[in-house]
Structure formats: C-alpha cells, structure tokens
C-alpha cells in the first residue's frame, strides 16, 4: 500500500473551447505570438489546412509550434502553465475541478 509505484495514474482531458472556457483555449497563446486579432491566426490555419488537405487541429498545432519557434518562445512546462493561467474559464470551473499542475 505504501509504495507509490502501485498507484494507478489517470488523466481526464476536456475540450475546453465553449465547454469549460469562453472562446478558444488557444487565444492566450495566439496573443503571445503577437496577433492582435485571433481571427487572423484562424484564417491562416483554415487556409493552410484546406490547401494541405489536413485536419484543423493538426494545422493549428503546426502554426503554434512553428511560430513559437520563430519568435523564440520556449515550449516548456512552465510556459504552458503561464499561458494556461490566461485561459478565460467559465465561472465555477476552478471551484468544481481539482487542478494539479
């Protein structure tokens, strides 16, 4: 019982957009990339994904990675925590979920 190696680890993942957060969860990162209006980023993503005939999720992930690298933004755990704190969650989400970072 006292051995941590025997503990079962579990992760619960949510699609935050419109479910737990107002707007898109990517918005704080998009702002970090220098976009004044997130619609500019999403237009670029949509045009690219149609041109390459790929899924939208992979397309926005590609641009987050690519543009972060170009701007010298590190993709570290601490950076994700910093950006994640800026996600605009609906009222009550923090009170009703156990967040462990």
Backbone torsions as a table, in degrees:
resi	resn	phi	psi	omega
1	UNK	NA	-39.2	-175.3
2	UNK	-79.3	-1.2	-176.8
3	UNK	-90.6	118.4	-179.4
4	UNK	-64.1	-21.7	-179.6
5	UNK	-67.7	-19.0	-179.7
6	UNK	-90.4	-4.0	-179.0
7	UNK	-73.8	141.5	176.0
8	UNK	-89.4	129.2	178.1
9	UNK	-103.0	140.6	-176.2
10	UNK	-139.8	142.3	175.7
11	UNK	-124.0	138.0	175.1
12	UNK	-115.0	124.0	-177.2
13	UNK	-114.1	141.2	-179.9
14	UNK	-123.8	148.7	167.6
15	UNK	-85.4	104.6	-172.7
16	UNK	-69.7	-32.1	-171.7
17	UNK	-58.3	110.6	177.4
18	UNK	76.1	-8.2	179.7
19	UNK	-99.3	-56.2	179.6
20	UNK	-112.1	-14.6	-177.3
21	UNK	-133.7	149.6	174.3
22	UNK	-76.7	133.7	178.9
23	UNK	72.8	-154.6	-178.2
24	UNK	-96.5	138.3	179.3
25	UNK	-66.3	-19.7	-179.8
26	UNK	-77.8	-14.2	-173.8
27	UNK	-52.2	-45.2	178.9
28	UNK	-62.0	-35.0	178.8
29	UNK	-71.8	-38.6	177.9
30	UNK	-60.6	-42.1	176.0
31	UNK	-62.5	-40.6	178.8
32	UNK	-59.8	-31.7	178.9
33	UNK	-77.1	-7.0	175.4
34	UNK	101.1	6.3	178.5
35	UNK	-76.3	129.8	176.2
36	UNK	-77.0	-31.0	-178.8
37	UNK	-132.2	118.4	-179.5
38	UNK	-56.2	-23.8	-179.8
39	UNK	-60.0	-31.8	177.6
40	UNK	-62.5	-45.1	179.3
41	UNK	-62.4	-47.8	-176.3
42	UNK	-67.2	-31.6	176.1
43	UNK	-64.3	-44.6	178.2
44	UNK	-61.2	-43.8	179.0
45	UNK	-61.4	-48.9	-177.3
46	UNK	-63.7	-42.0	178.4
47	UNK	-62.6	-43.8	-179.2
48	UNK	-64.3	-46.8	-177.2
49	UNK	-65.6	-33.9	176.4
50	UNK	-71.0	-42.3	179.6
51	UNK	-62.5	-40.6	-176.9
52	UNK	-92.0	-3.7	-178.6
53	UNK	53.2	54.4	-179.0
54	UNK	-127.2	170.1	178.6
55	UNK	-71.5	149.6	-178.6
56	UNK	-65.3	-38.0	-179.5
57	UNK	-60.9	-46.7	178.2
58	UNK	-63.7	-35.4	-179.9
59	UNK	-66.3	-45.2	-179.3
60	UNK	-69.8	-34.8	176.6
61	UNK	-63.0	-40.9	177.8
62	UNK	-57.5	-48.4	-177.7
63	UNK	-69.3	-35.6	175.7
64	UNK	-60.6	-48.1	-179.9
65	UNK	-64.3	-49.7	-176.5
66	UNK	-61.4	-51.0	-175.0
67	UNK	-73.7	-30.6	175.1
68	UNK	-64.1	-44.5	179.0
69	UNK	-62.1	-44.3	-180.0
70	UNK	-61.1	-32.6	-177.8
71	UNK	-95.0	2.8	178.4
72	UNK	72.3	25.5	178.4
73	UNK	-89.4	118.3	-178.6
74	UNK	-71.8	139.1	176.6
75	UNK	-98.4	67.7	-178.4
76	UNK	-103.5	164.7	176.4
77	UNK	-57.2	-42.5	179.5
78	UNK	-64.0	-37.9	178.3
79	UNK	-66.5	-41.6	178.0
80	UNK	-62.4	-39.5	177.4
81	UNK	-63.2	-45.5	179.9
82	UNK	-59.0	-48.5	180.0
83	UNK	-67.8	-41.2	-178.8
84	UNK	-60.0	-31.2	178.4
85	UNK	-66.4	-16.4	-178.5
86	UNK	-92.2	-6.1	178.7
87	UNK	-66.3	129.9	-175.2
88	UNK	-84.2	87.9	-177.8
89	UNK	-77.1	151.0	174.4
90	UNK	-64.7	153.7	178.3
91	UNK	-57.3	133.7	177.0
92	UNK	94.7	-16.5	-177.8
93	UNK	-61.5	-47.3	-179.4
94	UNK	-63.7	-29.1	-178.7
95	UNK	-80.4	-24.7	-173.3
96	UNK	-105.5	-1.7	178.7
97	UNK	-125.6	145.4	176.7
98	UNK	-93.0	112.4	-178.8
99	UNK	-99.4	125.8	176.7
100	UNK	-127.6	121.5	-178.5
101	UNK	-104.9	NA	NA
